[in-house]
Structure formats: C-alpha cells, structure tokens
C-alpha cells in the first residue's frame, strides 16, 4: 500500500481526479474524514505546509504539494513530477505609488515564506529584515510594518484591491509529486508505475 499526503482544498480534489482518471473510480473523502483508503492507496488529508513533513518523516510515502512549499522548507525529499495544477507565483508586492529601490542598505519585508524571501534578497545583495506573518500579509506595507511583502499571487486581485502591485516575480509554482527517499527505494516499482500513469494524464497522452 502507498500512503499519499494531500493538501486540503483544490489541489487535493484535482489530484484525486487524476487518480480517478487512472483507475476508473471515484476517489473522494467522506465528510470530515482525514483518511481515505481505496485499493492499494491510503490518502491523508493534511495542511498544505505539512505535506513535505509527512513525506520526509515517512508518515507518507509520497505527497502532492506546491513547489513554493518545497523550496521554502528545503526538506530531503525526492521531486518526481510537476502536475501542472495549483499554478501560482511567489512575488514581491509594494504600494502602488512606490518602486523597489535596490540601492537601499536594507528593506523590511513581511512574509510567511521566510527562507524564499531571505534567499531572494540575498541574491540581490540587499539586506533584509523578514517579518513573519501568517495572514493578512497585504496589510503590512499599508500600516508601515514593512516596505514590501513576499506572497503567493494567483490573479493579483487581492494585491490590487489593497493598493499594492507586483514589483517582481520570484518564482513560478505548481503542485509537484514528491516521495520519501526510503520509500522511493523500498517501493520503487509501485511509485514509478504510479508516476508513469500520472504523467500520462498530466501530459494528456
């Protein structure tokens, strides 16, 4: 049996649709249940940020999670396949009337993605103080808490409605199939068989 960690929400639903296409059955969690067992699979419904942790610690053999989460956490896992779902980007947001000034000695940036933010500004040779927030990140520049934000952007509507604009795109992200390193060796045939079938669906073959 393969244990699969899925993030709650749209990515889980779209991943289960891929499984449904492959196996000709309906894969769906009942009501508030967090575990779904079907055939050779056991699915775990977890928080988005927790998927790599479940996989890295072998509580799940494989998982599906956004590339932004993988990059932010930097855990020792195997990246297998870009599923092309849950597309978004990680971007720097600033107030509409401002421009990014790379000549500044330091900038205050609010984000929940501390590592991605630090790495990006470090590559730009810009000192950065990262203020970690867990929500309502767009508020930070409006009340003087930060000069800029680093956040997930899908359509840009939330930023625009709060008087912000995308100044730079740090990375493009979409959901990836990942695997635990030990599981990948111990269950390689099952994982690679699933990988091949998922790739066919994703590529529309």
C-alpha positions in Angstrom: 0.0 0.0 0.0 1.2 3.5 -0.8 0.4 6.3 1.6 -0.3 9.6 -0.1 -0.3 13.0 1.7 -2.5 15.6 0.1 -3.1 19.3 1.0 -6.6 20.2 1.9 -8.5 22.1 -0.8 -8.4 22.4 -4.6 -5.1 20.6 -5.1 -6.3 17.5 -3.2 -9.5 17.5 -5.3 -7.7 17.8 -8.6 -5.1 15.2 -7.6 -7.9 12.7 -6.7 -9.5 13.5 -10.1 -6.2 12.3 -11.7 -6.4 9.1 -9.7 -10.0 8.7 -10.8 -8.9 9.0 -14.4 -6.2 6.4 -14.0 -8.2 3.9 -12.0 -11.7 4.5 -13.3 -13.2 5.1 -9.9 -14.3 8.0 -7.7 -11.7 9.0 -5.1 -13.4 11.2 -2.5 -13.0 11.9 1.2 -16.2 11.4 3.2 -17.4 14.5 5.1 -14.7 15.4 7.7 -12.6 12.3 7.5 -8.9 12.8 7.1 -8.0 9.3 5.8 -9.3 7.6 2.6 -8.4 4.0 1.8 -9.0 2.8 -1.7 -7.4 -0.2 -3.3 -3.6 0.0 -3.0 -3.7 3.6 -1.6 -4.2 5.4 1.6 -4.7 9.1 1.3 -4.0 11.5 4.2 -5.6 15.0 4.2 -3.2 17.4 5.9 -2.4 21.1 5.9 -0.6 22.3 2.8 2.6 23.2 4.7 2.7 19.9 6.4 2.8 17.7 3.3 6.6 17.7 3.0 7.0 16.9 6.7 4.7 13.8 6.4 6.7 12.7 3.4 10.2 13.5 4.8 9.4 11.6 8.0 7.9 8.6 6.1 4.4 9.0 7.6 3.5 9.2 3.9 5.4 7.5 1.0 4.5 10.2 -1.5 2.7 13.5 -1.5 1.5 16.4 -3.6 2.4 20.0 -2.7 3.3 23.3 -4.3 6.9 24.0 -5.4 6.9 27.1 -3.2 6.3 25.0 -0.1 9.1 22.5 -1.2 11.5 25.4 -1.8 10.6 27.2 1.5 11.1 24.1 3.7 14.1 22.6 1.9 13.5 19.1 3.3 15.3 16.0 2.0 12.7 14.5 -0.4 12.6 13.3 -4.0 10.9 15.5 -6.5 9.2 13.4 -9.1 6.7 15.2 -11.3 5.2 18.6 -12.0 1.4 18.0 -12.1 0.7 21.4 -13.6 -2.1 22.1 -11.2 -2.4 24.8 -8.5 -0.4 27.3 -10.6 0.6 30.5 -8.9 3.7 32.6 -8.4 5.7 33.9 -5.5 6.1 37.7 -5.9 7.3 40.8 -4.2 4.4 43.3 -3.6 4.8 47.0 -2.9 2.5 50.0 -2.6 1.2 51.3 -6.0 2.9 54.6 -5.7 6.3 53.2 -4.9 9.1 51.4 -6.8 11.6 48.9 -5.5 14.8 50.7 -4.6 17.7 48.2 -4.7 20.2 50.9 -3.6 18.8 50.9 -0.1 21.0 49.3 2.6 18.1 47.3 4.0 14.5 46.6 3.5 11.7 45.3 5.8 9.7 42.5 4.1 6.6 40.8 5.6 6.0 37.2 4.5 5.2 33.7 5.7 7.9 32.4 3.3 11.0 33.5 5.3 13.6 31.3 3.6 12.5 32.2 0.0 12.4 35.9 0.9 15.9 35.8 2.6 17.4 33.9 -0.3 15.9 36.2 -3.0 17.1 39.4 -1.4 20.5 37.9 -0.6 21.0 37.2 -4.3 20.1 40.9 -4.9 22.8 41.9 -2.4 20.1 43.6 -0.3 20.0 43.4 3.5 16.6 42.3 4.6 14.7 42.1 7.8 11.9 39.5 7.4 8.8 39.9 9.5 7.0 36.6 9.6 3.2 36.9 9.3 0.7 34.1 9.0 -2.1 36.0 7.3 -3.4 39.4 6.0 0.1 40.0 4.7 -1.1 42.7 2.3 -1.8 44.9 5.3 1.9 45.2 6.3 3.0 47.9 3.8 -0.2 49.9 4.3 0.3 50.4 8.0 4.1 50.9 7.9 5.0 47.4 9.3 7.1 46.6 6.2 8.4 48.2 3.0 7.2 45.2 0.9 5.7 41.8 1.1 6.5 38.4 -0.5 3.4 36.4 -1.0 1.6 33.9 -3.3 -0.2 35.5 -6.2 -2.7 33.7 -8.4 -4.6 36.5 -10.1 -3.2 39.5 -8.3 -6.7 40.7 -7.3 -6.0 40.7 -3.6 -3.0 42.9 -4.0 -4.8 45.3 -6.4 -7.8 45.6 -4.0 -5.4 46.6 -1.2 -3.5 49.2 -3.1 -0.5 47.0 -3.9 1.2 45.9 -7.1 3.5 43.1 -8.1 7.1 44.6 -8.3 8.9 41.4 -9.2 8.2 37.7 -9.6 10.5 35.4 -7.5 9.3 32.1 -8.8 6.5 30.2 -10.6 4.9 27.4 -8.6 2.6 24.5 -9.3 1.9 21.2 -7.5 4.6 18.6 -7.6 4.5 14.8 -6.8 7.2 14.1 -4.2 8.4 11.0 -2.5 10.2 9.9 0.7 13.8 8.8 -0.1 13.5 5.4 1.7 10.0 4.7 0.3 11.3 5.5 -3.2 13.9 2.7 -2.8 11.7 0.2 -1.0 8.6 0.8 -3.1 10.2 1.9 -6.3 8.2 -0.2 -8.7 4.8 0.9 -7.2 5.9 4.6 -7.1 7.3 4.6 -10.7 4.2 2.8 -12.0 2.0 5.5 -10.5 4.4 8.2 -11.7 4.1 6.9 -15.3 0.4 6.8 -15.2 0.1 10.2 -13.6 2.5 11.6 -16.2 0.3 10.3 -19.0 -2.8 12.0 -17.6 -0.9 15.3 -16.9 0.6 15.3 -20.4 -2.8 14.4 -21.9 -1.3 11.3 -23.6 
